[in-house]
Every structure is written in structure tokens, then in C-alpha cells.
Amino acid sequence: MTEEIINANVTATQPTTTETAKEITMKTYYWSNDNVPFRVIRTTDEIKEDQYPIVVTAPDPSLKAPKYDWMKKKWIETSEESLGQRLTSVVEKLEDAQKSISVLQEAHQDTLKNNETTDTAMEQLQTTVQMSTRMMATLSTTVSALIKAYQTKNTTGTNQGGAQ
């Protein structure tokens, strides 16, 4: 009823002379906030981008009870029916995440076992190197003693052989 009065007023104020009449174009926008999840509004104003609580883009027609999520910048479903579906979806994603966590924990345990094996092998290698170093030192001392004994014997044997 109000629209008829407004339109009648607009029509009455339009020029009747040879000037072309301006067309009034109504634009559709959507109101969405916590108190009013969805309302269609029509105005002659042109709004080019979302301005809280006015949304420029229409919600998906498949949504039964749309509400605009201002954080994610998209329309969401708020019907109880869809909440159950979303809850089921969240539970499925949670189960998938738990499975992934289990797989990662198993991989971590395998890595720890491999690290323990590597640490044990490194300790054994270090012990072997230390033993080899000790054996080389002992062998070096023994060889040095043998060389001295041989040189002493040769020097003494040469001196004794020349005196006779």
C-alpha cells in the first residue's frame, strides 16, 4: 500500500512535457545480523559492496534459513536441520583429524626407534674407534721399542764385530 502511494507521488512529480521521464529502478539487497538473520530490502540507492548489515550478494537459494557470516564473508545455513548435518560433518572431520594424529604419532614413534638404533650404532662405532686408537698406541709403542732394540743390537753387534 505504501508502495502505491510512493509510486503515485513519483508519477505525479514526473515531468509531463517533452522531457523523457526518468525510470526509477529498485535494487535488491539483503539485511543480515544477529537479530535479523535474513531480510530482503529494496531501495533506489546503489550499494556496490557489503556494508554491515547490508549484503549485496544474494544467498544460495538452497539455503532454508540463510544468515550472513561477516567473519567468513559468506552466507551460511542456520536451520536446525542443517545444524545436525553440520554437526555430523564436524564429527567426521574430527575423526579424520584423530586418524591423522594417530598416523603421525606412529611415524614419530618409528622415528624415535630409528634414532635409538642410530644412537646405539654410533656409540658402538665410537667404542670401536676408541679401542682401535688404544691398540694403535700400544702397537706404536711396541714397534718403537722393537726398533730401538734392533738398533741397539745392530750398534752393539757392529761394535763387537769390529773389535775382534
C-alpha positions in Angstrom: 0.0 0.0 0.0 2.8 2.4 0.9 4.5 1.5 -2.4 1.4 2.5 -4.3 1.4 5.9 -2.6 5.1 6.4 -3.2 4.8 5.4 -6.8 1.8 7.7 -7.3 3.8 10.5 -5.8 6.7 9.8 -8.1 4.5 9.6 -11.1 2.8 12.9 -10.2 6.1 14.6 -9.9 7.4 13.3 -13.2 7.5 15.9 -16.0 4.7 15.8 -18.5 6.4 17.9 -21.1 8.6 16.6 -23.9 11.4 15.7 -21.5 12.0 12.0 -21.1 10.8 10.6 -17.8 13.4 9.1 -15.6 12.9 5.5 -14.7 13.1 4.5 -11.1 15.0 1.3 -10.7 14.7 -0.5 -7.4 17.7 -2.6 -6.3 17.5 -5.6 -4.0 19.9 -6.1 -1.1 19.9 -8.3 1.9 20.0 -7.4 5.6 21.7 -9.9 7.9 22.9 -9.5 11.5 22.4 -11.5 14.8 19.0 -10.1 15.5 17.7 -10.3 11.9 19.4 -13.2 10.1 17.8 -12.6 6.8 15.6 -9.8 5.3 15.2 -8.6 1.7 15.3 -4.9 1.3 14.7 -2.8 -1.8 15.9 0.7 -2.5 16.8 3.1 -5.2 20.2 3.5 -3.7 23.1 1.7 -5.4 25.3 -0.2 -3.0 28.4 -1.7 -4.6 29.9 -3.6 -1.7 28.8 -5.2 1.6 28.3 -2.7 4.4 27.3 -4.2 7.7 24.5 -5.2 8.0 23.6 -4.9 4.3 24.8 -7.6 1.9 25.0 -7.1 -1.8 25.1 -10.8 -2.9 22.1 -13.0 -2.7 22.2 -16.1 -0.6 22.2 -19.5 -2.3 18.6 -20.4 -3.0 19.2 -23.9 -1.5 19.6 -22.4 2.0 16.5 -22.7 4.0 17.4 -20.2 6.7 20.3 -18.1 5.5 22.4 -15.8 7.6 25.5 -13.9 6.5 28.7 -14.8 8.3 30.5 -11.5 8.4 33.8 -13.1 9.5 33.9 -15.5 6.6 32.1 -13.2 4.2 29.6 -15.8 3.0 26.1 -17.0 3.6 25.5 -19.9 6.0 22.6 -22.1 6.9 21.0 -21.7 10.3 18.1 -24.1 10.2 18.1 -26.8 12.9 18.1 -29.4 10.2 21.3 -28.1 8.7 22.9 -27.7 12.2 22.6 -31.5 12.5 24.2 -32.0 9.2 27.0 -29.6 10.0 27.5 -31.3 13.4 27.8 -34.6 11.6 30.3 -33.0 9.2 32.3 -31.6 12.1 32.3 -35.0 13.8 33.6 -36.7 10.6 36.3 -34.1 10.2 37.3 -34.6 13.8 37.5 -38.3 13.3 39.7 -37.8 10.3 41.9 -35.4 12.3 42.2 -38.0 15.0 43.2 -40.7 12.5 45.8 -38.3 11.1 47.2 -37.6 14.6 47.4 -41.4 15.2 49.3 -41.9 12.0 51.7 -39.0 12.8 52.2 -40.4 16.3 53.1 -43.9 14.9 55.5 -42.2 12.4 57.0 -40.3 15.3 57.5 -43.5 17.3 59.2 -45.1 14.3 61.5 -42.1 14.0 62.3 -42.4 17.7 63.1 -46.1 17.3 65.3 -45.4 14.3 67.1 -42.6 16.3 67.7 -45.0 19.2 69.1 -47.6 16.7 71.3 -44.9 15.1 72.4 -43.7 18.6 73.3 -47.3 19.6 75.2 -47.8 16.3 77.1 -44.5 16.8 78.0 -45.5 20.4 79.3 -48.9 19.2 81.3 -47.2 16.5 82.7 -44.7 18.9 83.8 -47.5 21.3 85.3 -49.4 18.3 87.3 -46.3 17.3 88.5 -45.7 20.8 89.6 -49.4 21.1 91.4 -49.1 17.7 93.1 -45.9 18.8 94.3 -47.6 22.0 95.5 -50.6 20.0 97.4 -48.3 17.6 99.0 -46.5 20.5 100.1 -49.9 22.0 101.2 -51.1 18.7 103.1 -47.9 18.0 104.9 -48.2 21.4 105.7 -51.8 20.8 107.1 -51.1 17.3 109.2 -48.2 18.7 110.6 -50.5 21.4 111.4 -53.1 18.8 113.1 -50.6 16.6 115.2 -49.3 19.5 116.1 -52.9 20.5 117.0 -53.7 16.9 119.1 -50.5 16.5 120.8 -51.2 19.9 121.5 -54.8 18.9 122.9 -53.7 15.5 125.0 -51.0 17.0 126.4 -53.3 19.7 126.9 -56.2 17.3 128.8 -53.9 14.8 131.0 -52.6 17.6 131.8 -56.1 18.9 132.4 -57.4 15.4 134.9 -54.7 14.6 136.9 -55.1 17.8 137.8 -58.8 17.2 
